[in-house]
Amino acid sequence: MRVLVPIDDSEPARKAIAHATKSYPDADLSLVHVINPSTAMYGDGAVYAYDSLIDARREAADKLFEEAREIAAEHGHDDIDTETIVGRPAHEIVTAAEEENADLVVIGSHGRSGASRVLLGSVAETVVRRAPVPVTVVR
């Protein structure tokens, strides 16, 4: 079994990693982090700063993957694949599920905080609607 876990820097994403490793201890685990370029570009100098912003976000993703490996290791899961993709998060997650022949997607319910976290996140909702495989939403 292959389980795809999209991650960001949110508590639901951390819970999704823990859920996937506890619930599917023998599965091949693949973590994906999507950098949304539309949130990386702002201001008049955005065109010139784009590459450095993406590079900084890739470095941040590496730190997320380190933390994810620690969470997975706590549940006896030592071997995970990781990938950072630049694009629209929901689209890229669905595409990754297709390309990696995932059997399941385990995703955090949202990457937001405050009042907006009451609703299912738009990325999670889109993945649930469009993924070619079952999706477990963890909150």
N, C-alpha and C positions, 0 to 999 in steps of 0.2 A: 504494500500500500504506500502511496506517495501523498503526503499532506503538505499543502502550501499554506504558509502563514505570512500574510502581509503585516509589516510592522512599521510603526512610527514611534515617536517619543511620548506615548500615552500609557496610562495605567491599563485600559482595556487591551492594548496590544501586548503588554507584559502578561496579562491574564490569559490571553489567547495562546501565547507560547507555552505557559504552564499547562493549560488545558490540553493542548495538542500532545505535549510530551507525556503527560500522565495518562491520557486516554488512549493514545496510540504508541505505546513504548517500542513496538517493533517496526514502526513505519519509517520510511525515508522522509526526513523532514527538510523542507526547502523554505527558507525565509527570503522575502523580497521586500525591499524598501523602494518606494517610488518618490522621486524628486519631482515636484510639480513646477515646471519652468515658469508658469504664469505667476507664481508667488515669489519667484526669485527676481523678477524684473519689476523695478519701480524707480521712478525718478528719471531725470533727463540723461543721466550717465549710465542707464541700465544696459544699453547695448554694449558698452565698453566693459562693464563690470560683470557681464553674464558669465563668462568662463570662470572667473574667480569665485563668483557666488556658487556656481555648480560644484566647483572643486571643494569649497568649504562645506557644502552640504554632503558631498561624498565622504569627507572626513568625519562628519557628524554621523553619517550612516555606519561607518566602520565602528564607531563607538557604540552605536545601538546594537550592532551585531555582536560585539564583545559582551555586552550585558545580556543579550539573548542567549549566547552560548553558556553563560553562567547559570541562567535560569534553567536551560535545558539540562545542563550537567547536574543540577540539584535533583533532577528527576531521572537520572541515569541515562540521559540521551547525549552522547558525546559527539556524534557525527552528524553535522547539519551542513547543508549547502546554503550559500547566501548569494544574493544578487542585488545590485543597485541599478535601477532603471530611471531614466529621465522621460517623463511624459505625463499624461493625465492619469491619476491614480486608479480610478475604477477601470478604465479601459486597459491599462497595463496589467492590472491584477488578473482580469479575465483572460487576457492574452497569455499571460504566464501560466495560468491554470491549463489552458489548451496546449501550449507548446511543451510543457513539462509533463503532460499526461497525468496531471494530478487526479487523485481519486476523491479528494475532499479539500475544501478551503476552510480554514479556521481563522476568523477575522474578529478583531475588537469592534465593539459596537460603535465607537466614535473616537475621534482624536481631539475632541474639544473639551472645554471645561465650562463651568458656569451654567447659566440657564439654558443655553443651547444644547447641552448634553442630555437633556430629557428625551429628545427625539433620537431615533436611530440615525446615525451619521449618513450623509448623502453618499459617501463612498461605499460604506457597508451595504446600504440599501440597493445601490446600483449593482454591486457584485452579486447580491442575493438574486436579483432579477435576471442577470445576464450570464452568470457562470454556467458552464456546461456540466458542472458536477455539483453534488450537494455542498451546502455552505452552513457551517456552524458559526453563529454570532455569539461572542462572549462579552459579557459586560461586567 
